[in-house]
């Protein structure tokens, strides 16, 4: 009964996870991999700490944060026609998806705002030259360390002409990324700042007893020896409906191609070719 309850709970909570749907069968398959009941209980305890953003919640946060940003900029004398929204990643990734979601729901183009690809150097140059001053609004679904954002932002800034304040709209950002962006002069509008304390497998968290944490970390090392706790050993617990960050623990993500360990939240690149 306990196992069935946890399977059902996983299906209800994560029903719209996209890369690989969480079903009764997939949740049961994930749980069957743990060799002992104690390991399974630890894994389910970790699963309870996942901070999940469904498509509906992601959209709601983006709209709320964008309204707050627009209201603040309006008060500062910057109308919507002075705003340039930029996706900061490749086509098909999360950033363009978030910008598309916001474009339609917030009617950005109808308000006179400019929407561009961060790789469009000529377009950014022309748009900023025409406006001379205003605000650049980057958009994404999740920021971890801030390293990837920094690279994209540095490239974009080479094409900017004029005086432009910088902002980031994002449903969730790690405290490390928040600190980095603040140092860069980018103001963050986010629905959630993911603290180290919220991550059970992080050294700075006390959500799990040391023995249990060490056992789960050992399991993660068996799954992904080179990167058991995700990028930068961040051990993040945020999962978004469209994809999981590369900074989540291996016990949640699984192995490359999902063999030998089947993850509940694989990234698109982790799936066998036939499932992509």
Phi, psi and omega in degrees: 000318180299316179296316181299318179300317180291325176295312181298319180297320179297318180296317181293315184290320190246030190299332184253020175295127195272313185306322178209111186301138177273109182240175176302319182291316183290322178294319178295320179297318179298316183290328182292346184284343184277129191287340181223159179296325179294319177295319179297319179296321177296316181296318179291327176295320176295318181299326178297335183272358177297133177259105190256135177247108177288170179299317181296318181290321178300313179298317180299315181295315180301316180295317180296313182291324178293321177297317179299317180296311181299319179298316181295318180289325177298318178296330180275001177092016179250105178286168184299334180289349178265004183261136176241116180265131183234130168278143189245016183218180183291156177301139181092350179267188189291319184302311177298325178296318179293320179294321177296319178298315182287322180304314183286317186283326182261000179053051185297315182293323177295333178278355178095003179285153180259134179244128184220160171276134181298343179272354182275080184300317181294319180295319179294318178299314181293318182293318180287324178297320181293320184274333178070321177209159181157217182221138173258126182244108175277152181220139178202175180262334182202139174233125180266263181286336185092357182297312181295318179298318182300318179297314180295318182294319179297322177294315181299317185298338178294340184256356184279131177239126179111194183250112184225126172286155183239138181222156174234128171259124183204134178299320183215140178218140178286155180298329177295315179293321179300316180296318181295315181293325177298318177296330180281350181089017179261124180274128185261131171246107186223151177275347185201127173255114187278105183279160176296329181295339180276000186249102186306330183265005177274145181301333184269008181253148177237027181284343183223144178296150186304319182296316179293319179298315180297323179293318179293323177296322177297320178295318178299322179293328177291328182279313180223090186300323185275343185210058188294328183251018178084180183306130177065017183054036186281334178053043183290157184239011177274130175232131179252152187304331186270335180184157175264142175298159179279010182252011179274156179299148184299330182295337176268325184277322183091183181274167171300135183061012177064026176224130008273349184254128182270119181268154177279333181232064177291151171279164180306319184290345181276343186283148172302150185307321183295340182260353183281000000 
